[in-house]
Amino acid sequence: MATRVEDFSRQAALQAPVTSHRLPVQENPSLNSEQRQQQQRQQPSFGICFDVDGVLLNGTVPIPAAAKAIGRLLGEDGQLRVPINFVTNSLNRPTDRADQLSRVLGIQVSKQQIIQAPSPLSVFARIQDKFCLVVGQDNVLEIAADLGFKRTCTVEEVAVAYPLLDMVDHDNRRKISKFGYEEKPLQRIEAIVLMGEPKRWESALQIIVDLLRTDGQPRKDNEIVSVVKQLPVIACNMDLQFKDRALSPRFGHGAFLVCLEALYKKLTGDDLQYTSLVGKPSEITFRFAEHVLTKESQRMGHTDPIKTMYLVGDTPEVDIAGCNLYQRYIDRLRQSRHRDGNGNDIGNRSASNGKMRMEDGTLPGCRSVPDDAEFSAQTVERVVALLVCTGVYLPRPEQDREEEGDLRPVHGHRDFPSCAQLNEPARVCRDVEDAVEYILESENFEC
């Protein structure tokens, strides 16, 4: 777990979240002007991942501190001095999200800096060649194609091919009763990719369960398969709730997953098995985020590796837990590295291509990094989780939290550990500007 910082009392932050806790930046008086300029040009050994909803935006409304925070990372030339990316569990076209953040933050954000819940699927080569049911809204097929998926269909297309499935749609019932029905040929579904919550949950739940129970072929003349290897299921974004402009957080894709898991268990007696879970707090997503930060750092002309990765988030069970899980992942990798005869670190080499590949055999399969993923070298040693008070997390007095104890409901996904320590940030900050100030002070870095 990330280390708590002593110069800032978490209890004080909870009791007075509107108070600034910035420390003055101390200049070294012994440096001449040339040395100061050289210091200002130093390459950062850190990068920053920003959550979006609840950190930079509430819905479509910018949080006032957002533009100020990013402004602290700009040099005199108006360009970013520090590699950053944006890690969100939302589902949009990356170009749309990049354009939105560019307008809000006053900088040029590229789509390569946008990491959304399904973004790590771009390295899932094995699943991309299968005929996949892709679940989500709006431009979901376009997003899937951009990630590399070649053959896809939607819940609506399955419902058209098999009209008898969607009987929760009473209009469909009446249509069949009056005009009859005809099944249309549809290739067997080979995998299910849950990118985001659908518009009509009830119809999607029925059809997904049907596909799982018929091995991807829910024809009328087919039978429910009692013993079958479950279709691969990949779920993106396990957020139970997200912060918008309503009085309380809204249901997220994680709520849809809870419904799907409960129905599948009730009907089959078995737990729904996921092939992969991506999006925060998954270790896969944080490994991908490090990869993207490294690429951004290289694009900026930096040659030094990133040693510390910060994440600014608003949800303890998602953002903070993900950071701390990734720290554990890194620690295990460092401990498990093999050494050659000369005592040099060589990592685990993939037999197929000879490239460096680190593995963590202690993780369940659904949270493991794919063995065919092509990533930049893993260099981060420290992951620091910063929690802001502008989104899902609301400061509460220490006494209230202690009295709650173990009675507080668990909002995390069932396949991730539920541990209070995982939800503890290195620091609680008032807002994203306060978080950036803390990062720069901690790194002794001036933009």
C-alpha positions in Angstrom: 0.0 0.0 0.0 1.2 3.5 -0.7 2.9 5.2 2.2 1.0 7.8 4.2 2.6 11.3 4.1 3.2 12.8 7.6 3.1 16.5 6.7 -0.6 16.3 5.9 -3.2 15.0 8.4 -5.9 12.9 6.7 -8.3 13.7 9.6 -7.7 17.4 9.1 -8.5 17.0 5.4 -11.7 15.3 6.2 -12.8 18.0 8.7 -11.7 21.0 6.5 -11.6 19.9 2.9 -11.7 23.5 1.6 -8.5 24.5 3.2 -5.4 24.5 1.0 -2.4 22.5 2.3 0.2 23.6 -0.1 3.8 24.0 1.0 5.9 26.8 -0.4 8.4 25.8 -3.1 11.9 26.3 -1.7 14.4 27.6 -4.2 18.1 26.8 -3.6 19.8 30.2 -3.2 23.2 28.7 -4.1 22.1 28.1 -7.7 23.0 30.7 -10.4 20.6 31.6 -13.1 22.1 29.1 -15.6 21.8 26.3 -13.0 18.2 27.3 -12.2 17.4 27.1 -16.0 19.0 23.6 -16.1 17.0 22.6 -13.0 13.9 23.7 -14.7 14.7 21.6 -17.8 15.2 18.5 -15.7 13.5 15.4 -16.9 10.7 14.1 -14.7 11.1 10.6 -13.3 7.4 10.5 -12.7 4.1 10.6 -14.6 0.5 11.4 -13.6 -2.7 9.6 -14.4 -5.9 11.6 -14.0 -9.3 10.2 -13.6 -11.9 12.3 -15.4 -15.4 12.0 -13.8 -15.3 13.5 -10.3 -11.8 14.8 -10.8 -11.8 17.0 -13.9 -15.5 17.0 -14.8 -18.9 16.3 -13.1 -20.9 15.1 -16.0 -20.1 17.6 -18.7 -19.4 20.5 -16.3 -15.7 21.2 -15.6 -14.6 21.2 -12.0 -13.1 24.7 -11.4 -9.7 23.4 -10.3 -9.1 21.2 -13.4 -7.7 23.8 -15.8 -5.6 25.4 -12.9 -4.1 22.0 -12.1 -3.0 21.3 -15.6 -1.7 24.8 -15.9 0.8 24.0 -13.1 2.3 21.4 -15.3 3.1 23.7 -18.2 6.5 25.2 -18.9 7.1 28.8 -20.1 6.5 27.7 -23.7 3.0 26.5 -22.7 3.8 22.9 -23.3 3.5 20.1 -20.7 6.7 19.3 -18.8 5.3 16.1 -17.2 3.9 13.1 -19.0 0.2 12.6 -18.2 -2.7 10.5 -19.3 -6.4 10.2 -18.5 -7.6 7.0 -17.1 -11.4 6.7 -17.0 -13.9 3.9 -16.9 -16.2 5.7 -19.3 -17.0 4.6 -22.8 -16.7 7.2 -25.6 -14.8 7.5 -28.8 -11.3 8.4 -27.8 -11.2 11.4 -30.2 -14.4 12.8 -28.7 -13.0 12.5 -25.2 -9.7 14.0 -26.2 -11.5 17.0 -27.9 -13.6 17.5 -24.8 -10.6 17.5 -22.4 -8.7 19.8 -24.8 -11.4 22.4 -24.6 -11.8 22.1 -20.8 -8.1 22.0 -19.9 -6.7 24.4 -22.5 -4.1 22.0 -23.8 -3.9 19.7 -26.8 -4.9 16.2 -25.6 -4.3 13.4 -28.1 -6.5 10.2 -28.3 -3.3 8.2 -27.4 -3.5 9.8 -23.9 -7.0 8.6 -23.3 -7.3 5.3 -21.5 -10.9 4.2 -21.2 -12.3 1.0 -19.7 -11.9 -1.0 -22.9 -8.6 0.5 -24.1 -6.4 -2.4 -22.9 -8.3 -4.7 -25.2 -6.2 -3.2 -28.0 -3.5 -5.7 -26.9 -5.9 -8.7 -26.6 -4.9 -10.2 -30.0 -6.4 -13.6 -29.4 -9.9 -12.4 -28.7 -10.0 -9.9 -31.5 -10.3 -12.5 -34.2 -13.4 -14.2 -32.6 -17.0 -13.3 -33.6 -17.9 -11.2 -30.6 -21.1 -9.9 -29.1 -20.2 -6.3 -28.1 -22.5 -4.8 -25.4 -22.7 -1.0 -24.9 -24.3 2.1 -26.3 -23.9 4.6 -29.2 -20.6 4.1 -31.1 -19.7 0.8 -29.4 -19.0 -1.1 -32.7 -16.8 1.8 -33.9 -14.9 1.8 -30.7 -14.5 -2.0 -30.9 -13.1 -1.7 -34.5 -10.7 1.0 -33.4 -9.4 -1.4 -30.7 -8.8 -4.1 -33.4 -11.9 -6.3 -33.2 -12.7 -7.6 -36.7 -16.1 -9.4 -36.4 -18.7 -8.1 -34.1 -22.5 -7.8 -33.5 -24.8 -6.2 -31.1 -27.6 -7.3 -28.7 -30.1 -5.8 -31.1 -28.8 -7.8 -34.0 -29.0 -11.0 -32.0 -32.6 -10.1 -31.0 -33.5 -9.6 -34.7 -31.9 -13.0 -35.7 -33.7 -14.8 -32.8 -37.1 -13.0 -32.3 -38.3 -15.4 -29.6 -35.5 -14.4 -27.1 -36.7 -10.9 -26.2 -40.0 -11.5 -24.6 -39.6 -8.7 -22.0 -40.2 -6.4 -25.0 -44.0 -6.5 -25.1 -44.0 -4.8 -28.5 -42.0 -7.8 -29.8 -44.6 -10.1 -28.2 -47.5 -8.5 -30.0 -45.6 -8.4 -33.3 -44.9 -12.2 -33.1 -48.4 -12.9 -32.0 -49.9 -11.0 -35.0 -47.4 -11.7 -37.7 -45.4 -14.8 -36.6 -41.6 -14.9 -36.7 -38.7 -16.1 -38.7 -35.2 -16.9 -37.4 -32.4 -15.5 -39.5 -28.9 -17.0 -39.9 -26.3 -15.6 -37.5 -22.9 -16.9 -37.0 -22.2 -18.6 -33.6 -21.2 -16.0 -31.0 -17.6 -17.0 -29.9 -17.1 -14.4 -27.1 -19.0 -11.7 -25.2 -17.4 -8.3 -24.6 -19.2 -6.1 -22.1 -17.9 -2.7 -22.9 -20.5 -0.7 -21.1 -24.1 -0.8 -19.8 -26.7 -1.2 -22.6 -29.8 1.0 -23.0 -32.3 -1.8 -22.2 -30.8 -3.8 -19.4 -33.7 -6.3 -19.3 -33.3 -7.3 -22.9 -29.6 -7.5 -22.8 -29.6 -9.6 -19.6 -32.0 -12.1 -21.2 -30.0 -12.5 -24.4 -26.6 -12.7 -22.8 -27.7 -15.4 -20.5 -29.3 -17.3 -23.4 -26.0 -17.1 -25.3 -24.1 -18.4 -22.3 -26.5 -21.3 -21.8 -26.5 -22.4 -25.5 -22.8 -22.0 -26.3 -23.5 -19.0 -28.5 -26.3 -20.4 -30.6 -29.7 -19.7 -29.1 -31.8 -21.1 -32.0 -35.3 -22.5 -31.2 -34.2 -26.0 -32.2 -31.1 -25.9 -30.1 -31.1 -27.2 -26.5 -29.9 -25.7 -23.3 -26.4 -27.1 -22.8 -26.1 -28.4 -19.3 -22.3 -29.1 -19.4 -20.4 -26.7 -21.6 -17.2 -24.7 -21.4 -18.5 -21.2 -20.8 -18.1 -18.7 -23.6 -15.3 -16.2 -23.0 -16.6 -13.1 -21.2 -14.7 -9.9 -21.0 -16.0 -7.1 -18.9 -14.8 -3.5 -19.0 -15.5 -1.1 -16.2 -16.6 -2.6 -12.8 -17.7 0.8 -11.4 -20.9 0.2 -9.3 -21.5 4.0 -9.4 -20.2 7.2 -11.0 -20.5 10.8 -10.1 -22.6 13.1 -12.3 -24.7 16.1 -11.4 -27.5 14.3 -9.5 -27.7 14.5 -5.7 -26.0 11.1 -5.3 -23.8 8.9 -7.6 -25.5 7.1 -10.5 -25.5 3.3 -11.3 -22.5 2.3 -13.5 -21.6 -0.7 -15.5 -20.7 -2.5 -12.3 -24.4 -2.5 -11.4 -25.3 -4.2 -14.7 -22.6 -6.8 -14.0 -24.1 -7.5 -10.5 -27.5 -8.2 -12.2 -25.9 -10.5 -14.8 -23.9 -12.5 -12.2 -27.0 -12.9 -10.0 -29.2 -14.1 -12.8 -26.6 -16.5 -14.2 -26.0 -17.9 -10.7 -29.8 -18.2 -10.0 -30.5 -20.1 -13.3 -27.4 -22.3 -13.5 -26.1 -22.7 -10.0 -22.7 -21.6 -11.2 -20.7 -18.5 -10.9 -20.2 -16.5 -14.0 -16.6 -16.8 -15.0 -14.8 -13.8 -16.6 -11.9 -14.3 -19.0 -10.7 -10.8 -18.3 -11.7 -7.8 -16.2 -10.4 -4.5 -17.6 -10.8 -1.0 -16.5 -9.9 0.3 -13.0 -9.1 -1.3 -10.5 -7.7 -4.1 -12.7 -4.0 -4.6 -12.7 -4.2 -5.0 -16.5 -5.4 -1.4 -16.9 -2.7 0.1 -14.6 -0.1 -1.9 -16.5 -1.5 -0.4 -19.7 -1.5 3.1 -18.1 2.2 2.8 -17.3 2.8 1.7 -20.9 1.0 4.8 -22.2 2.8 7.1 -19.8 6.1 5.7 -21.1 5.1 6.3 -24.7 4.1 9.8 -23.9 7.3 10.5 -22.0 9.3 9.2 -25.0 7.2 11.4 -27.4 8.2 14.4 -25.2 11.9 13.6 -25.8 12.6 12.2 -22.3 15.1 9.4 -22.0 14.9 8.7 -18.3 12.5 6.0 -17.2 9.4 6.7 -15.2 9.9 5.5 -11.6 6.9 6.9 -9.9 3.3 6.8 -11.2 0.7 9.0 -9.5 -3.0 8.6 -10.0 -5.6 11.3 -9.0 -9.0 9.7 -8.4 -12.3 10.2 -6.6 -13.4 6.6 -5.8 -11.6 4.6 -3.1 -12.8 1.2 -4.2 -11.8 1.8 -7.8 -9.0 4.4 -8.2 -7.3 4.0 -4.9 -7.7 0.2 -4.7 -6.4 -0.1 -8.3 -3.2 1.9 -7.4 -2.5 -0.2 -4.4 -3.2 -3.5 -6.3 -0.8 -2.4 -9.0 1.9 -1.6 -6.3 1.5 -5.1 -5.0 1.7 -6.4 -8.6 5.0 -4.5 -9.1 6.4 -5.7 -5.8 5.7 -9.3 -6.7 7.3 -9.0 -10.1 10.4 -7.5 -8.6 10.7 -10.3 -6.1 10.1 -13.1 -8.7 12.5 -12.0 -11.4 14.9 -14.7 -12.5 18.6 -14.0 -12.7 21.2 -15.3 -15.2 24.5 -16.9 -14.3 26.0 -13.5 -13.7 23.3 -12.4 -11.3 21.7 -10.1 -13.8 17.9 -9.5 -13.9 16.5 -11.1 -17.0 12.8 -11.3 -16.2 10.7 -14.0 -17.8 11.3 -14.4 -21.6 8.5 -15.3 -23.9 9.4 -18.5 -25.6 7.5 -17.4 -28.7 9.3 -14.1 -29.5 12.2 -13.9 -27.0 11.1 -10.5 -25.8 11.0 -9.6 -22.1 7.7 -10.5 -20.4 6.9 -10.3 -16.8 4.3 -12.7 -15.3 2.5 -12.8 -12.0 1.3 -16.3 -11.3 -0.5 -15.3 -8.1 -3.2 -13.3 -9.9 -6.5 -15.0 -11.0 -6.7 -15.4 -14.7 -9.3 -12.7 -15.2 -6.9 -10.1 -13.8 -3.7 -11.3 -15.4 -1.9 -9.4 -18.1 -2.2 -11.3 -21.4 0.9 -13.2 -22.2 0.9 -11.9 -25.8 0.6 -8.3 -24.8 3.2 -6.0 -26.3 4.1 -3.4 -23.7 7.0 -1.0 -23.0 9.4 -2.1 -20.3 8.0 -2.1 -16.8 10.0 0.6 -14.9 7.6 2.1 -12.3 8.7 1.2 -8.8 6.2 3.3 -6.8 2.5 4.0 -7.3 1.0 6.8 -5.4 -2.8 7.1 -5.0 -4.2 10.6 -4.3 -7.9 10.9 -3.4 -9.9 14.1 -4.1 -13.1 15.3 -2.5 -14.9 16.5 -5.6 -16.5 13.3 -6.8 -17.8 10.0 -5.4 -15.7 10.3 -2.2 -17.2 12.5 0.5 -15.2 13.4 3.6 -16.6 12.0 6.8 -15.5 12.5 10.4 -13.1 9.8 11.6 -15.5 8.8 14.4 -18.3 8.0 11.9 -16.0 5.7 9.9 -14.8 3.9 13.0 -18.4 3.3 14.2 -19.3 2.0 10.8 -16.6 -0.6 11.0 -17.3 -3.7 8.9 -20.9 -2.7 8.3 -20.0 -0.4 5.4 -21.3 -2.1 2.2 -18.7 -3.3 -0.3 -18.9 -1.5 -3.6 -16.0 -3.2 -5.3 -16.4 -6.1 -7.8 -16.6 -9.6 -6.4 -13.4 -10.8 -8.1 -11.3 -8.2 -6.4 -10.2 -8.3 -2.8 -12.3 -6.4 -0.3 -9.8 -4.9 2.0 -10.0 -1.6 3.8 -6.2 -1.1 3.4 -6.5 -1.2 -0.4 -8.9 1.8 -0.3 -6.5 4.0 1.7 -4.8 6.7 -0.3 -1.4 8.1 0.2 -3.1 11.5 0.7 -6.5 13.0 0.7 -6.6 16.3 -1.3 -9.2 19.0 -1.6 -9.2 18.8 -5.4 -7.1 18.1 -8.4 -5.2 21.4 -8.1 -4.2 20.5 -4.6 -3.1 17.1 -5.7 -0.9 18.5 -8.5 0.7 20.9 -6.1 1.5 18.0 -3.7 3.0 16.0 -6.6 5.3 18.8 -7.7 6.4 19.5 -4.1 7.1 15.8 -3.4 9.2 15.5 -6.6 10.9 18.8 -6.1 10.0 19.6 -9.6 9.4 23.0 -11.1 7.7 23.5 -14.4 
